[in-house]
Amino acid sequence: MDPDLLLTIGVVFLLITIPSLLSAWTDGRFPRLAALVVLAGAGLIATAANNKPTGYMVSEVPNIMMSVIGRYLN
């Protein structure tokens, strides 16, 4: 798979879990599903970083995500 796509999916997974983590924290319960999604997102990001020979810089991530979104929507 394309490492840029893996990175984009991983970042989206991490962003999606924020409301679930906050909800579980305020209700005083353990965020089981959110923890699994965080692990999946981190795994996708790690796989993307390992598959790209030059790696990623944090400043490149927004441009990479926009190019992936544009590639699949166009």
Phi, psi and omega in degrees: 000160179291125180298328178294323177293318178299318179297316181296315179296319179298318179293319178297318177301316180295322179291325180293330184282346184301311178298322180294319178296317179294320179296315179295320181295318181287331178277351179076030178240165181278130182277079185296306182295319179297323178295321177294320180290324176297317178297319179295316179297317178294323177295319178295320179293319178295320178296318178297318180294325179286329182278342179264120186301323182271350181076190182234147169253148182300325181290342180276340189301314179300319179294321179296316181296319179293323178292323178293315179298316179296322180296321183271341177270338182274000000 
